[in-house]
Amino acid sequence: MNATVNENCIGCGLCAGTCPVCFTMGDDGLAHGGEVPANQLASAQDARDGCPVSAISIEE
């Protein structure tokens, strides 16, 4: 599975705080997604669901 962050990201950092294995904050001040290990899926989904601008998607 893979997590992606779209152009709606406002750089609040909620996703990186919720699931740091899957999301990082870049030098551009925005979040960046990555590979979602099976044992991190619930945390990644929590980050997606908590995103204030719905910028996160998780796909297989």
C-alpha distance matrix in Angstrom:
0.0 3.8 6.9 10.1 13.6 16.3 20.0 21.0 20.1 23.3 22.4 23.2 20.9 19.9 16.1 16.9 19.4 17.2 14.2 15.4 12.8 10.3 13.0 16.3 19.4 20.7 24.3 24.4 24.1 20.8 17.4 14.6 10.9 8.7 6.1 5.2 7.0 7.8 11.1 10.1 8.4 12.0 12.9 10.2 11.4 14.9 14.6 13.5 16.3 18.7 18.4 22.0 21.4 18.2 16.6 13.0 10.4 6.8 5.5 4.2
3.8 0.0 3.8 6.5 10.2 12.9 16.6 17.8 16.8 20.1 19.2 20.3 18.2 17.7 13.9 14.6 17.6 15.9 13.0 13.8 11.7 8.4 10.4 13.4 16.3 17.3 20.8 20.7 20.6 17.3 14.0 11.1 7.5 5.6 4.6 5.3 8.5 10.4 13.0 11.1 9.7 13.0 13.0 9.6 11.2 14.4 13.2 12.0 15.3 17.3 16.3 19.8 18.8 15.9 13.8 10.4 8.3 5.6 5.4 6.2
6.9 3.8 0.0 3.8 6.9 10.0 13.6 14.5 13.2 16.4 15.6 16.6 14.7 14.2 10.6 11.7 14.7 13.3 10.8 11.9 10.8 7.0 7.9 11.0 13.5 14.9 18.5 18.1 17.6 14.1 10.8 8.4 4.9 5.2 6.3 6.4 10.2 12.1 13.9 11.0 9.7 12.2 11.4 7.7 9.3 12.0 10.1 8.8 12.4 14.0 12.7 16.1 15.2 12.5 10.3 6.9 5.7 4.4 6.5 8.9
10.1 6.5 3.8 0.0 3.8 6.5 10.1 11.4 10.5 14.0 13.7 15.4 14.2 14.3 11.1 12.4 15.7 14.9 13.0 13.6 13.2 9.4 8.8 11.1 12.6 13.3 16.8 15.7 15.5 11.9 9.1 6.8 4.7 6.6 9.0 10.0 13.8 15.8 17.6 14.6 13.3 15.4 14.3 10.5 11.7 14.0 11.4 9.6 13.2 14.4 12.2 15.1 13.4 11.1 8.1 5.7 5.4 6.4 8.2 11.1
13.6 10.2 6.9 3.8 0.0 3.8 7.0 7.9 6.7 10.3 10.3 12.3 11.7 12.2 9.7 11.3 14.6 14.3 13.2 13.7 14.3 10.8 8.8 10.4 10.8 11.6 14.8 13.2 12.6 8.8 6.7 5.8 5.8 9.1 12.1 12.9 16.7 18.7 20.0 16.6 15.4 16.8 15.2 11.7 12.7 14.0 10.9 9.2 12.6 13.0 10.0 12.3 10.4 8.9 5.3 4.6 6.6 9.0 11.4 14.7
16.3 12.9 10.0 6.5 3.8 0.0 3.8 5.5 6.2 9.9 11.1 13.5 13.9 14.6 12.8 14.6 17.7 17.6 16.8 17.4 18.1 14.6 12.5 13.6 13.3 13.4 16.0 13.6 13.5 9.8 9.0 8.7 9.4 12.4 15.3 16.3 20.1 22.0 23.5 20.1 18.7 20.0 18.5 15.0 15.4 16.8 13.8 11.5 14.3 14.7 11.4 12.7 9.8 8.7 5.1 6.5 8.1 11.3 13.1 16.5
20.0 16.6 13.6 10.1 7.0 3.8 0.0 3.8 5.4 8.4 10.3 13.2 14.4 15.7 14.6 16.2 19.2 19.6 19.3 19.5 20.7 17.4 14.8 15.1 13.8 13.4 15.2 12.2 12.2 9.1 9.8 10.4 12.2 15.3 18.6 19.8 23.6 25.6 26.9 23.4 22.2 23.2 21.5 18.2 18.6 19.5 16.3 14.3 16.7 16.6 12.9 13.2 10.0 10.3 7.1 9.7 11.8 15.0 16.9 20.2
21.0 17.8 14.5 11.4 7.9 5.5 3.8 0.0 3.8 6.4 9.2 11.2 13.1 13.9 13.4 15.6 18.1 18.3 18.7 19.4 21.1 17.9 15.2 15.7 14.4 14.8 16.7 13.7 12.7 9.7 10.3 11.9 13.4 16.9 20.0 20.5 24.2 25.9 26.8 23.3 21.9 22.3 20.5 17.5 17.5 17.8 14.7 12.7 14.4 13.9 10.2 9.8 6.4 7.5 5.3 8.9 11.6 15.2 17.6 21.3
20.1 16.8 13.2 10.5 6.7 6.2 5.4 3.8 0.0 3.8 5.6 7.9 9.4 10.6 10.4 12.1 14.6 15.3 15.8 16.1 18.1 15.3 12.2 12.3 10.8 11.6 13.8 11.1 9.5 6.4 6.9 9.2 11.2 14.9 18.2 18.7 22.3 24.2 24.8 21.1 20.2 20.6 18.3 15.5 16.1 16.0 12.6 11.5 13.6 12.4 8.7 8.9 6.7 8.1 5.5 8.3 11.6 14.8 17.6 21.1
23.3 20.1 16.4 14.0 10.3 9.9 8.4 6.4 3.8 0.0 3.8 5.7 8.5 10.2 11.2 12.7 14.4 15.8 16.9 17.0 19.6 17.4 13.9 13.4 11.0 12.0 13.4 10.8 8.3 6.6 8.2 11.5 13.9 17.7 21.0 21.4 24.8 26.8 26.9 23.1 22.6 22.5 19.8 17.7 18.3 17.5 14.0 13.7 15.2 13.1 9.6 8.7 7.6 10.3 8.7 11.5 15.1 18.1 21.2 24.6
22.4 19.2 15.6 13.7 10.3 11.1 10.3 9.2 5.6 3.8 0.0 3.8 5.5 8.3 9.3 9.7 11.6 13.6 14.5 14.1 16.9 15.1 11.4 10.2 7.5 9.1 10.6 8.8 5.7 4.3 5.8 9.5 12.3 15.9 19.3 19.7 22.9 25.2 25.0 21.2 21.3 21.3 18.3 16.3 17.7 16.7 13.0 13.6 15.5 13.2 10.1 10.3 10.1 12.1 10.2 11.9 15.5 18.0 21.1 24.3
23.2 20.3 16.6 15.4 12.3 13.5 13.2 11.2 7.9 5.7 3.8 0.0 3.8 5.7 8.1 9.0 9.6 11.6 13.5 13.5 16.8 15.4 12.0 11.4 9.2 11.8 13.5 12.3 8.7 7.8 8.1 11.8 13.9 17.4 20.4 20.2 23.1 25.0 24.3 20.5 20.6 20.1 16.9 15.6 16.7 14.9 11.6 12.8 14.0 11.0 8.7 8.5 9.8 12.0 11.2 12.6 16.3 18.5 22.0 25.2
20.9 18.2 14.7 14.2 11.7 13.9 14.4 13.1 9.4 8.5 5.5 3.8 0.0 3.8 5.5 5.3 6.2 8.6 10.1 9.8 13.2 12.3 8.9 8.2 6.8 10.2 12.5 12.3 8.9 7.8 6.7 10.0 11.7 14.9 17.6 17.3 19.9 22.0 21.1 17.4 18.0 17.6 14.2 13.1 14.9 13.2 9.8 11.8 13.6 10.8 9.1 10.4 11.9 13.1 11.9 12.1 15.6 17.1 20.6 23.4
19.9 17.7 14.2 14.3 12.2 14.6 15.7 13.9 10.6 10.2 8.3 5.7 3.8 0.0 3.8 5.6 5.1 6.0 8.5 9.6 12.9 12.0 9.4 10.2 9.9 13.4 16.1 15.8 12.5 10.9 9.0 11.8 12.4 15.3 17.5 16.4 18.9 20.3 19.3 15.5 15.9 14.8 11.5 11.0 12.2 9.9 6.9 9.3 10.5 7.5 6.8 8.7 11.0 11.6 11.4 11.2 14.4 15.7 19.5 22.3
16.1 13.9 10.6 11.1 9.7 12.8 14.6 13.4 10.4 11.2 9.3 8.1 5.5 3.8 0.0 3.8 5.3 5.0 5.9 7.3 9.9 8.4 6.2 8.0 9.0 12.4 15.7 15.5 12.9 10.5 7.6 9.2 9.0 11.7 13.7 12.7 15.3 16.9 16.2 12.4 12.6 12.3 9.0 7.7 9.5 8.2 4.6 7.1 9.4 7.7 6.9 10.0 11.4 10.9 10.1 8.7 11.5 12.4 16.0 18.6
16.9 14.6 11.7 12.4 11.3 14.6 16.2 15.6 12.1 12.7 9.7 9.0 5.3 5.6 3.8 0.0 3.8 5.5 5.3 4.6 7.9 7.4 4.7 5.3 6.7 10.4 13.5 14.2 11.7 10.1 7.2 8.6 8.9 11.1 13.2 12.7 14.9 17.2 16.2 12.5 13.7 13.9 10.3 9.4 12.2 11.1 7.9 10.6 13.1 11.3 10.5 13.3 14.6 14.4 12.9 11.5 14.1 14.5 17.8 20.0
19.4 17.6 14.7 15.7 14.6 17.7 19.2 18.1 14.6 14.4 11.6 9.6 6.2 5.1 5.3 3.8 0.0 3.8 5.7 5.8 9.5 10.1 8.3 8.7 9.6 13.4 16.1 17.0 14.0 13.0 10.6 12.4 12.5 14.5 16.1 14.9 16.6 18.3 16.6 13.1 14.7 13.9 10.1 10.5 12.9 10.8 8.4 11.8 13.4 11.0 11.3 13.7 15.8 15.9 15.3 14.0 16.6 16.9 20.4 22.5
17.2 15.9 13.3 14.9 14.3 17.6 19.6 18.3 15.3 15.8 13.6 11.6 8.6 6.0 5.0 5.5 3.8 0.0 3.8 6.3 9.0 9.2 8.6 10.5 12.2 15.8 19.0 19.5 16.7 15.0 12.0 13.3 12.4 14.0 15.0 13.0 14.5 15.7 13.9 10.4 11.5 10.3 6.5 7.5 9.6 7.2 5.7 9.4 10.7 9.0 10.2 13.1 15.4 14.8 14.6 12.7 14.8 14.7 18.1 20.2
14.2 13.0 10.8 13.0 13.2 16.8 19.3 18.7 15.8 16.9 14.5 13.5 10.1 8.5 5.9 5.3 5.7 3.8 0.0 3.8 5.5 5.7 6.2 8.8 11.5 14.8 18.2 19.1 16.9 14.9 11.4 11.6 10.0 10.9 11.4 9.6 11.0 12.6 11.1 7.5 9.1 9.1 5.5 5.7 9.0 8.2 6.5 9.7 11.9 11.2 11.8 15.3 16.8 15.6 14.8 12.2 13.6 12.8 15.9 17.5
15.4 13.8 11.9 13.6 13.7 17.4 19.5 19.4 16.1 17.0 14.1 13.5 9.8 9.6 7.3 4.6 5.8 6.3 3.8 0.0 3.8 5.4 5.1 6.3 9.2 12.4 15.6 17.0 15.1 13.7 10.5 10.4 9.6 10.2 11.3 10.5 11.8 14.3 12.9 9.6 11.9 12.6 9.1 8.9 12.5 11.9 9.7 12.6 15.2 14.1 14.1 17.3 18.6 17.7 16.2 14.0 15.6 14.8 17.7 19.1
12.8 11.7 10.8 13.2 14.3 18.1 20.7 21.1 18.1 19.6 16.9 16.8 13.2 12.9 9.9 7.9 9.5 9.0 5.5 3.8 0.0 3.8 6.0 7.8 11.5 13.9 17.3 18.9 17.6 15.8 12.4 11.1 9.2 8.4 8.4 7.7 8.4 11.3 10.3 7.5 10.2 11.9 9.2 8.7 12.5 12.9 11.3 13.6 16.5 16.3 16.3 19.7 20.6 19.2 17.5 14.7 15.4 13.8 16.0 16.8
10.3 8.4 7.0 9.4 10.8 14.6 17.4 17.9 15.3 17.4 15.1 15.4 12.3 12.0 8.4 7.4 10.1 9.2 5.7 5.4 3.8 0.0 3.8 7.0 10.5 12.8 16.4 17.4 16.2 13.8 10.1 8.4 5.8 5.3 6.1 5.6 8.0 10.9 11.0 7.7 9.0 11.1 8.8 6.7 10.4 11.5 9.5 10.9 14.2 14.4 13.9 17.5 17.9 16.2 14.2 11.2 11.8 10.4 12.7 13.9
13.0 10.4 7.9 8.8 8.8 12.5 14.8 15.2 12.2 13.9 11.4 12.0 8.9 9.4 6.2 4.7 8.3 8.6 6.2 5.1 6.0 3.8 0.0 3.8 6.9 9.5 13.2 13.9 12.5 10.1 6.5 5.6 4.6 6.4 8.8 9.1 11.8 14.6 14.5 11.0 12.0 13.4 10.5 8.3 11.5 12.0 8.9 10.4 13.8 13.3 12.0 15.2 15.5 14.5 12.2 10.0 11.7 11.5 14.3 16.2
16.3 13.4 11.0 11.1 10.4 13.6 15.1 15.7 12.3 13.4 10.2 11.4 8.2 10.2 8.0 5.3 8.7 10.5 8.8 6.3 7.8 7.0 3.8 0.0 3.8 6.3 9.8 11.1 9.8 8.4 5.6 5.4 6.6 8.4 11.3 12.3 14.8 17.9 17.6 14.2 15.6 16.9 13.7 12.0 15.2 15.2 11.9 13.5 16.7 15.6 13.9 16.6 16.8 16.5 13.9 12.6 14.7 14.9 17.5 19.4
19.4 16.3 13.5 12.6 10.8 13.3 13.8 14.4 10.8 11.0 7.5 9.2 6.8 9.9 9.0 6.7 9.6 12.2 11.5 9.2 11.5 10.5 6.9 3.8 0.0 3.8 6.9 7.9 6.2 5.5 4.4 6.1 8.9 11.5 14.7 15.9 18.5 21.5 21.1 17.7 18.8 19.8 16.4 14.7 17.4 17.0 13.4 14.9 17.8 16.1 13.9 15.8 15.9 16.4 13.8 13.5 16.2 17.2 20.0 22.2
20.7 17.3 14.9 13.3 11.6 13.4 13.4 14.8 11.6 12.0 9.1 11.8 10.2 13.4 12.4 10.4 13.4 15.8 14.8 12.4 13.9 12.8 9.5 6.3 3.8 0.0 3.8 5.1 5.4 5.5 6.0 6.6 10.0 12.2 15.7 17.6 20.3 23.6 23.6 20.3 21.4 22.8 19.7 17.5 20.3 20.3 16.6 17.6 20.7 19.3 16.7 18.3 17.7 18.3 15.2 15.2 17.7 18.8 21.1 23.3
24.3 20.8 18.5 16.8 14.8 16.0 15.2 16.7 13.8 13.4 10.6 13.5 12.5 16.1 15.7 13.5 16.1 19.0 18.2 15.6 17.3 16.4 13.2 9.8 6.9 3.8 0.0 3.8 5.3 7.5 9.3 10.2 13.7 15.8 19.2 21.3 23.9 27.2 27.2 24.0 25.1 26.4 23.2 21.2 23.9 23.8 20.1 21.0 24.0 22.3 19.6 20.7 20.0 21.1 18.0 18.5 21.1 22.5 24.7 26.8
24.4 20.7 18.1 15.7 13.2 13.6 12.2 13.7 11.1 10.8 8.8 12.3 12.3 15.8 15.5 14.2 17.0 19.5 19.1 17.0 18.9 17.4 13.9 11.1 7.9 5.1 3.8 0.0 3.8 5.5 8.5 9.9 13.6 16.2 19.9 21.9 24.9 28.1 28.3 24.9 25.5 26.7 23.7 21.3 23.6 23.5 19.7 20.1 22.9 21.3 18.1 18.8 17.6 19.0 15.8 17.0 19.8 21.7 23.9 26.4
24.1 20.6 17.6 15.5 12.6 13.5 12.2 12.7 9.5 8.3 5.7 8.7 8.9 12.5 12.9 11.7 14.0 16.7 16.9 15.1 17.6 16.2 12.5 9.8 6.2 5.4 5.3 3.8 0.0 3.8 6.9 9.6 13.2 16.2 19.8 21.2 24.2 27.1 26.9 23.3 24.0 24.7 21.5 19.5 21.6 20.9 17.2 18.0 20.5 18.4 15.4 15.9 15.4 17.1 14.4 15.7 18.8 20.8 23.5 26.3
20.8 17.3 14.1 11.9 8.8 9.8 9.1 9.7 6.4 6.6 4.3 7.8 7.8 10.9 10.5 10.1 13.0 15.0 14.9 13.7 15.8 13.8 10.1 8.4 5.5 5.5 7.5 5.5 3.8 0.0 3.8 6.6 10.1 13.5 17.1 18.3 21.6 24.3 24.5 20.9 21.1 21.9 19.0 16.6 18.5 18.2 14.4 14.7 17.4 15.8 12.6 13.5 12.6 13.8 10.8 12.0 15.1 17.2 19.9 22.8
17.4 14.0 10.8 9.1 6.7 9.0 9.8 10.3 6.9 8.2 5.8 8.1 6.7 9.0 7.6 7.2 10.6 12.0 11.4 10.5 12.4 10.1 6.5 5.6 4.4 6.0 9.3 8.5 6.9 3.8 0.0 3.8 6.7 10.2 13.7 14.7 17.9 20.5 20.8 17.1 17.4 18.3 15.4 12.9 15.1 15.1 11.3 11.8 14.9 13.6 10.8 12.8 12.2 12.4 9.5 9.5 12.4 14.0 16.8 19.6
14.6 11.1 8.4 6.8 5.8 8.7 10.4 11.9 9.2 11.5 9.5 11.8 10.0 11.8 9.2 8.6 12.4 13.3 11.6 10.4 11.1 8.4 5.6 5.4 6.1 6.6 10.2 9.9 9.6 6.6 3.8 0.0 3.8 6.9 10.6 12.2 15.6 18.5 19.2 15.8 16.1 17.8 15.3 12.4 14.8 15.7 12.2 12.3 15.9 15.4 12.9 15.4 14.4 13.7 10.4 9.4 11.3 12.3 14.5 16.9
10.9 7.5 4.9 4.7 5.8 9.4 12.2 13.4 11.2 13.9 12.3 13.9 11.7 12.4 9.0 8.9 12.5 12.4 10.0 9.6 9.2 5.8 4.6 6.6 8.9 10.0 13.7 13.6 13.2 10.1 6.7 3.8 0.0 3.8 7.2 8.6 12.1 14.9 15.9 12.7 12.7 14.8 12.8 9.6 12.2 13.7 10.8 10.6 14.4 14.7 12.7 15.9 15.1 13.5 10.5 8.2 9.1 9.1 11.3 13.4
8.7 5.6 5.2 6.6 9.1 12.4 15.3 16.9 14.9 17.7 15.9 17.4 14.9 15.3 11.7 11.1 14.5 14.0 10.9 10.2 8.4 5.3 6.4 8.4 11.5 12.2 15.8 16.2 16.2 13.5 10.2 6.9 3.8 0.0 3.8 6.4 9.5 12.7 14.1 11.6 11.8 14.7 13.2 10.2 13.1 15.2 12.9 12.8 16.6 17.3 15.9 19.2 18.5 16.6 13.8 11.0 10.7 9.5 10.6 11.7
6.1 4.6 6.3 9.0 12.1 15.3 18.6 20.0 18.2 21.0 19.3 20.4 17.6 17.5 13.7 13.2 16.1 15.0 11.4 11.3 8.4 6.1 8.8 11.3 14.7 15.7 19.2 19.9 19.8 17.1 13.7 10.6 7.2 3.8 0.0 3.8 6.3 9.5 11.4 9.6 10.0 13.4 12.6 10.0 12.8 15.4 13.9 13.9 17.4 18.7 17.9 21.5 21.0 18.6 16.3 13.0 11.9 9.5 9.9 9.8
5.2 5.3 6.4 10.0 12.9 16.3 19.8 20.5 18.7 21.4 19.7 20.2 17.3 16.4 12.7 12.7 14.9 13.0 9.6 10.5 7.7 5.6 9.1 12.3 15.9 17.6 21.3 21.9 21.2 18.3 14.7 12.2 8.6 6.4 3.8 0.0 3.8 6.4 8.2 6.2 6.2 9.7 9.4 7.2 9.9 12.5 11.8 12.1 15.1 16.6 16.6 20.3 20.4 17.7 16.1 12.5 11.2 8.2 9.2 9.2
7.0 8.5 10.2 13.8 16.7 20.1 23.6 24.2 22.3 24.8 22.9 23.1 19.9 18.9 15.3 14.9 16.6 14.5 11.0 11.8 8.4 8.0 11.8 14.8 18.5 20.3 23.9 24.9 24.2 21.6 17.9 15.6 12.1 9.5 6.3 3.8 0.0 3.8 5.5 5.3 6.5 10.0 10.2 9.3 11.9 14.2 14.2 15.0 17.6 19.1 19.6 23.4 23.8 21.1 19.8 16.1 14.8 11.5 12.0 11.0
7.8 10.4 12.1 15.8 18.7 22.0 25.6 25.9 24.2 26.8 25.2 25.0 22.0 20.3 16.9 17.2 18.3 15.7 12.6 14.3 11.3 10.9 14.6 17.9 21.5 23.6 27.2 28.1 27.1 24.3 20.5 18.5 14.9 12.7 9.5 6.4 3.8 0.0 3.8 5.4 5.4 8.5 10.1 9.9 11.4 13.9 14.9 15.4 17.4 19.4 20.4 24.2 24.8 21.8 21.0 17.2 15.5 12.0 12.3 10.9
11.1 13.0 13.9 17.6 20.0 23.5 26.9 26.8 24.8 26.9 25.0 24.3 21.1 19.3 16.2 16.2 16.6 13.9 11.1 12.9 10.3 11.0 14.5 17.6 21.1 23.6 27.2 28.3 26.9 24.5 20.8 19.2 15.9 14.1 11.4 8.2 5.5 3.8 0.0 3.8 5.8 7.5 8.6 9.7 11.5 13.1 14.3 15.7 17.4 18.8 20.3 24.0 25.1 22.5 22.0 18.3 17.3 14.2 15.2 14.4
10.1 11.1 11.0 14.6 16.6 20.1 23.4 23.3 21.1 23.1 21.2 20.5 17.4 15.5 12.4 12.5 13.1 10.4 7.5 9.6 7.5 7.7 11.0 14.2 17.7 20.3 24.0 24.9 23.3 20.9 17.1 15.8 12.7 11.6 9.6 6.2 5.3 5.4 3.8 0.0 3.8 5.6 5.4 6.2 8.6 10.0 10.7 12.3 14.3 15.4 16.6 20.4 21.5 19.1 18.5 15.0 14.4 11.7 13.5 13.6
8.4 9.7 9.7 13.3 15.4 18.7 22.2 21.9 20.2 22.6 21.3 20.6 18.0 15.9 12.6 13.7 14.7 11.5 9.1 11.9 10.2 9.0 12.0 15.6 18.8 21.4 25.1 25.5 24.0 21.1 17.4 16.1 12.7 11.8 10.0 6.2 6.5 5.4 5.8 3.8 0.0 3.8 5.5 5.1 6.1 8.6 9.8 10.4 12.1 14.1 15.4 19.1 19.9 17.1 16.8 13.1 11.9 9.0 10.7 11.1
12.0 13.0 12.2 15.4 16.8 20.0 23.2 22.3 20.6 22.5 21.3 20.1 17.6 14.8 12.3 13.9 13.9 10.3 9.1 12.6 11.9 11.1 13.4 16.9 19.8 22.8 26.4 26.7 24.7 21.9 18.3 17.8 14.8 14.7 13.4 9.7 10.0 8.5 7.5 5.6 3.8 0.0 3.8 5.5 5.1 6.2 8.7 9.8 10.4 12.2 14.3 17.8 19.3 16.6 17.1 13.8 13.2 11.0 13.3 14.2
12.9 13.0 11.4 14.3 15.2 18.5 21.5 20.5 18.3 19.8 18.3 16.9 14.2 11.5 9.0 10.3 10.1 6.5 5.5 9.1 9.2 8.8 10.5 13.7 16.4 19.7 23.2 23.7 21.5 19.0 15.4 15.3 12.8 13.2 12.6 9.4 10.2 10.1 8.6 5.4 5.5 3.8 0.0 3.8 5.4 5.0 6.3 8.6 9.8 10.4 12.3 15.9 17.6 15.5 15.7 12.6 13.0 11.4 14.4 15.7
10.2 9.6 7.7 10.5 11.7 15.0 18.2 17.5 15.5 17.7 16.3 15.6 13.1 11.0 7.7 9.4 10.5 7.5 5.7 8.9 8.7 6.7 8.3 12.0 14.7 17.5 21.2 21.3 19.5 16.6 12.9 12.4 9.6 10.2 10.0 7.2 9.3 9.9 9.7 6.2 5.1 5.5 3.8 0.0 3.8 5.4 5.0 6.2 8.6 9.8 10.6 14.4 15.4 13.0 12.6 9.2 9.4 7.9 11.1 12.8
11.4 11.2 9.3 11.7 12.7 15.4 18.6 17.5 16.1 18.3 17.7 16.7 14.9 12.2 9.5 12.2 12.9 9.6 9.0 12.5 12.5 10.4 11.5 15.2 17.4 20.3 23.9 23.6 21.6 18.5 15.1 14.8 12.2 13.1 12.8 9.9 11.9 11.4 11.5 8.6 6.1 5.1 5.4 3.8 0.0 3.8 5.3 4.9 6.0 8.4 9.9 13.5 14.5 11.6 12.2 9.0 8.7 7.6 10.8 12.9
14.9 14.4 12.0 14.0 14.0 16.8 19.5 17.8 16.0 17.5 16.7 14.9 13.2 9.9 8.2 11.1 10.8 7.2 8.2 11.9 12.9 11.5 12.0 15.2 17.0 20.3 23.8 23.5 20.9 18.2 15.1 15.7 13.7 15.2 15.4 12.5 14.2 13.9 13.1 10.0 8.6 6.2 5.0 5.4 3.8 0.0 3.8 5.4 5.1 6.0 8.6 11.9 13.8 11.8 12.9 10.5 11.4 11.0 14.4 16.7
14.6 13.2 10.1 11.4 10.9 13.8 16.3 14.7 12.6 14.0 13.0 11.6 9.8 6.9 4.6 7.9 8.4 5.7 6.5 9.7 11.3 9.5 8.9 11.9 13.4 16.6 20.1 19.7 17.2 14.4 11.3 12.2 10.8 12.9 13.9 11.8 14.2 14.9 14.3 10.7 9.8 8.7 6.3 5.0 5.3 3.8 0.0 3.8 5.5 5.1 6.1 9.8 11.4 9.8 10.1 7.9 9.8 10.2 14.0 16.6
13.5 12.0 8.8 9.6 9.2 11.5 14.3 12.7 11.5 13.7 13.6 12.8 11.8 9.3 7.1 10.6 11.8 9.4 9.7 12.6 13.6 10.9 10.4 13.5 14.9 17.6 21.0 20.1 18.0 14.7 11.8 12.3 10.6 12.8 13.9 12.1 15.0 15.4 15.7 12.3 10.4 9.8 8.6 6.2 4.9 5.4 3.8 0.0 3.8 5.5 5.4 9.0 9.6 7.0 7.6 5.1 6.6 7.8 11.5 14.6
16.3 15.3 12.4 13.2 12.6 14.3 16.7 14.4 13.6 15.2 15.5 14.0 13.6 10.5 9.4 13.1 13.4 10.7 11.9 15.2 16.5 14.2 13.8 16.7 17.8 20.7 24.0 22.9 20.5 17.4 14.9 15.9 14.4 16.6 17.4 15.1 17.6 17.4 17.4 14.3 12.1 10.4 9.8 8.6 6.0 5.1 5.5 3.8 0.0 3.8 5.7 8.3 9.8 7.4 9.7 8.2 9.4 10.6 14.1 17.1
18.7 17.3 14.0 14.4 13.0 14.7 16.6 13.9 12.4 13.1 13.2 11.0 10.8 7.5 7.7 11.3 11.0 9.0 11.2 14.1 16.3 14.4 13.3 15.6 16.1 19.3 22.3 21.3 18.4 15.8 13.6 15.4 14.7 17.3 18.7 16.6 19.1 19.4 18.8 15.4 14.1 12.2 10.4 9.8 8.4 6.0 5.1 5.5 3.8 0.0 3.8 6.1 8.8 7.9 10.0 9.4 11.8 13.3 17.0 20.0
18.4 16.3 12.7 12.2 10.0 11.4 12.9 10.2 8.7 9.6 10.1 8.7 9.1 6.8 6.9 10.5 11.3 10.2 11.8 14.1 16.3 13.9 12.0 13.9 13.9 16.7 19.6 18.1 15.4 12.6 10.8 12.9 12.7 15.9 17.9 16.6 19.6 20.4 20.3 16.6 15.4 14.3 12.3 10.6 9.9 8.6 6.1 5.4 5.7 3.8 0.0 3.8 5.5 5.2 6.6 7.0 10.2 12.5 16.2 19.6
22.0 19.8 16.1 15.1 12.3 12.7 13.2 9.8 8.9 8.7 10.3 8.5 10.4 8.7 10.0 13.3 13.7 13.1 15.3 17.3 19.7 17.5 15.2 16.6 15.8 18.3 20.7 18.8 15.9 13.5 12.8 15.4 15.9 19.2 21.5 20.3 23.4 24.2 24.0 20.4 19.1 17.8 15.9 14.4 13.5 11.9 9.8 9.0 8.3 6.1 3.8 0.0 3.8 5.8 8.0 9.8 13.0 15.8 19.3 22.9
21.4 18.8 15.2 13.4 10.4 9.8 10.0 6.4 6.7 7.6 10.1 9.8 11.9 11.0 11.4 14.6 15.8 15.4 16.8 18.6 20.6 17.9 15.5 16.8 15.9 17.7 20.0 17.6 15.4 12.6 12.2 14.4 15.1 18.5 21.0 20.4 23.8 24.8 25.1 21.5 19.9 19.3 17.6 15.4 14.5 13.8 11.4 9.6 9.8 8.8 5.5 3.8 0.0 3.8 5.5 8.5 11.6 14.9 18.1 21.8
18.2 15.9 12.5 11.1 8.9 8.7 10.3 7.5 8.1 10.3 12.1 12.0 13.1 11.6 10.9 14.4 15.9 14.8 15.6 17.7 19.2 16.2 14.5 16.5 16.4 18.3 21.1 19.0 17.1 13.8 12.4 13.7 13.5 16.6 18.6 17.7 21.1 21.8 22.5 19.1 17.1 16.6 15.5 13.0 11.6 11.8 9.8 7.0 7.4 7.9 5.2 5.8 3.8 0.0 3.8 5.7 8.2 11.5 14.5 18.3
16.6 13.8 10.3 8.1 5.3 5.1 7.1 5.3 5.5 8.7 10.2 11.2 11.9 11.4 10.1 12.9 15.3 14.6 14.8 16.2 17.5 14.2 12.2 13.9 13.8 15.2 18.0 15.8 14.4 10.8 9.5 10.4 10.5 13.8 16.3 16.1 19.8 21.0 22.0 18.5 16.8 17.1 15.7 12.6 12.2 12.9 10.1 7.6 9.7 10.0 6.6 8.0 5.5 3.8 0.0 3.8 6.9 10.4 13.3 17.0
13.0 10.4 6.9 5.7 4.6 6.5 9.7 8.9 8.3 11.5 11.9 12.6 12.1 11.2 8.7 11.5 14.0 12.7 12.2 14.0 14.7 11.2 10.0 12.6 13.5 15.2 18.5 17.0 15.7 12.0 9.5 9.4 8.2 11.0 13.0 12.5 16.1 17.2 18.3 15.0 13.1 13.8 12.6 9.2 9.0 10.5 7.9 5.1 8.2 9.4 7.0 9.8 8.5 5.7 3.8 0.0 3.8 6.8 10.0 13.6
10.4 8.3 5.7 5.4 6.6 8.1 11.8 11.6 11.6 15.1 15.5 16.3 15.6 14.4 11.5 14.1 16.6 14.8 13.6 15.6 15.4 11.8 11.7 14.7 16.2 17.7 21.1 19.8 18.8 15.1 12.4 11.3 9.1 10.7 11.9 11.2 14.8 15.5 17.3 14.4 11.9 13.2 13.0 9.4 8.7 11.4 9.8 6.6 9.4 11.8 10.2 13.0 11.6 8.2 6.9 3.8 0.0 3.8 6.5 10.2
6.8 5.6 4.4 6.4 9.0 11.3 15.0 15.2 14.8 18.1 18.0 18.5 17.1 15.7 12.4 14.5 16.9 14.7 12.8 14.8 13.8 10.4 11.5 14.9 17.2 18.8 22.5 21.7 20.8 17.2 14.0 12.3 9.1 9.5 9.5 8.2 11.5 12.0 14.2 11.7 9.0 11.0 11.4 7.9 7.6 11.0 10.2 7.8 10.6 13.3 12.5 15.8 14.9 11.5 10.4 6.8 3.8 0.0 3.8 7.0
5.5 5.4 6.5 8.2 11.4 13.1 16.9 17.6 17.6 21.2 21.1 22.0 20.6 19.5 16.0 17.8 20.4 18.1 15.9 17.7 16.0 12.7 14.3 17.5 20.0 21.1 24.7 23.9 23.5 19.9 16.8 14.5 11.3 10.6 9.9 9.2 12.0 12.3 15.2 13.5 10.7 13.3 14.4 11.1 10.8 14.4 14.0 11.5 14.1 17.0 16.2 19.3 18.1 14.5 13.3 10.0 6.5 3.8 0.0 3.8
4.2 6.2 8.9 11.1 14.7 16.5 20.2 21.3 21.1 24.6 24.3 25.2 23.4 22.3 18.6 20.0 22.5 20.2 17.5 19.1 16.8 13.9 16.2 19.4 22.2 23.3 26.8 26.4 26.3 22.8 19.6 16.9 13.4 11.7 9.8 9.2 11.0 10.9 14.4 13.6 11.1 14.2 15.7 12.8 12.9 16.7 16.6 14.6 17.1 20.0 19.6 22.9 21.8 18.3 17.0 13.6 10.2 7.0 3.8 0.0
